Structure formats: structure tokens, C-alpha cells
């Protein structure tokens, strides 16, 4: 299974195999941890 979400705004880009209820749970986790995810991404990519 695979899915991809854009972060700004949080939008589903691809889904291969996840049920709608699972996607809702994933989206909720992204929303909950959005700031931490973006911060980690910026650190990984060398942005401030």
C-alpha cells in the first residue's frame, strides 16, 4: 500500500490500496504533527 500527501495544504496526491477510513486517520496524523513534519523536512533538505 502507498499514499502520498501534499503538506500545504494537506491534500491527498496518490492512493494505492488504503481504505478511506485509513486515509482519514493518516490525514489526522499529518494535521496533528504538521509542524514537526515540516520542520524535519526543512532540516533534511537544508532549509531554515
HELIX and SHEET records of a PDB file:
HELIX    1   1 UNK A   20  UNK A   32  1                                  13    
HELIX    2   2 UNK A   34  UNK A   45  1                                  12    
SHEET    1   A 2 UNK A   2  UNK A   7  0                                        
SHEET    2   A 2 UNK A  10  UNK A  16 -1                                        
END                                                                             
